[in-house]
């Protein structure tokens, strides 16, 4: 998406409007439309959701939720995709065990729309077309579009243009003493580093204590913004004051107890890990005089509910979306509690198609007011019951007996329900 910022007239911000995918892993041919803050919503066919910057991808295991995020990440790299340091592995769809029946090319086409204001005359729309070619056992990423000039800011590491980050399910945070920014820049371009954990399970995230502490004295305003944003999305479950222990680890307060980041639970470390990395990249590219929350762009998070307690899941996406209203979030989840905070416009459903393929589509299912059990029984999850099979069979047997006049069965039926 091409935007002109009032801070920098050469700025090009990004929201993805739609994507089409061919022969990419489980996707034979599919496409879908996204919601974003600059979307032109209609009252009737596609009304504006309460959270216009959230897209949540659902689907059972094996239907390609992670692969779907990868297609978006690759399309965001534009003409830099072939030299970015992302090495494709088994991305081209395989229909059978016979190599002669398999596809030799995958294609991703993405459409980014311009901002409502201050259009660039030459680039009132932005397109990305990525091809993946198979050569024997090797796959090659190629840019395949003639709109190259519009993408030139993608090569500028310090530019706020084309802001996007992505996080895989293995969100390992690097230790401060091991972080080597110079080494990272040698292995992949800066923008590719932001999405690399989607493609490499061992790729680690930038820790808060490797960069935030220096802002306390060098740029107190930025430091305060970052500290406040962390506390907003933590929703009072913990408090981040910016205090550090003797080892330089930031402390998080739980009542009177202060716990360093490495000693936090898996849920907190997974969540704060990607949040800290995200804030690092926002801060690095945000121009002086501009607030961090004004940054526009795309954030991809696989399994947003990873290790998160159900109570927190209910409000997690809402708090993140409202803390960063100009960011387009595209996340995956298995949690009905996450889904319960959204409307049908926010949801992209992956469904099984023919030939062991998946399709991405919107399903107009009203979720507002439903509890987790009810959501699990909707077309989004397709469960016949939220009970385990043995329990369901017992209840069905007792129900049949009760309808035939068995009073004892009727009493036991009620006991099983409650």
Secondary structure, 3 states (H helix, E strand, C coil): CCCCCCCCCCCCCCCEEEEEEEEECCEEEEEEECCCCCCCCCCCCCCCCCCCCEEEEECCCCCCHHHHHHHHHHHHCHHHHHHCCCCCCCCECCCCCCHHHCCCEEEEEEEEECCCCCCCCCCCEEEEEEEEEEECCEEEEEECCCCCHHHHHHHCCCCCCCCEEEECCCCCECCHHHCCHHHHHHHCCHHHHCCHHHCCCCCCECCHHHCCCCHHHHCHHHHHHHHHHHHHHHCCCCEEEEEECCCCCEEEEECCEEEEHHHCCHHHHHHHHHHHHHHHHHHHHCCCCCCHHHCCEEEEECCCCCCCCHHHHHHHHHHHHHHCCCEEEEEECCCHHHHCCCCHHHEEEEEECCCCCEEEECCCCCCCCCCHHHHHCCCCCCCCCCCCHHHHHHHHHHHHHHHCCCHHHHHHHHHHHC
